[in-house]
């Protein structure tokens, strides 16, 4: 199912663990080698036990169905730990993507039955300079 980015949604893993995910912001930046897309999520754990998610369980899907895994380099640990009945208000996922990924819609697969539109179908027409970043709270960019 595809959802609007601003709505929180319950996700159930194959193992039966529940959590709530909401895409709150997207930031796009230009680097020497291409683009970096940073997604900020609000993750909520309604369970009475800690939930640990693999960062690689969040998959970015481009309009051409190319798939990208989040970076686990630098400050991005491979695991995301949500405390029992706790909330992570601004969990960051960072993806390195080629420029042609921005020619159409982009979505984030956040669970077996949960996919969020990150960007609409319109090509991204702004030329960013190396080191320049722009943030978006809506899909129309």
C-alpha positions, 0 to 999 in steps of 0.5 A: 500500500502507498501512503502520503508521507505525512501520515503515521502508519502501523507496520507489522514485521514478518515476525509480528513486531509492531511499530509506527512509522511517519516520514516527516522530512526529506533533504536533498543535497548535491555532492561531488559524486551525485546526490544524497537523500536524507529522510527523517522518520518518527518511529514509535514503539507501542510494545512493552519491549524494545524493538530493534530494526535493521536499517537495511529494512528501509529501502528507497525505490526509484521511479525506474524501480531501482532500489537503494539501501541506506548508508551505514557509514559514519554516524549511521549504525546498522541497527535502529533501537526503539525503547519500549513504549518509546519514540524516536522523533528524528531518525535519519536514513541517508541514501546515495542516489544517482541524478536520474533517480530524481526524474520521477517518483521516489518511495520508501519501503518501510515494511512488508506492506508499508510504502511512502511516497517521498517525491512525486512524479515530476522531475526535480528541476533545480540544479543544486551546487556541490554542497548545497542542500534543500529540505522538503516536507511535502512530496511535490518537489 
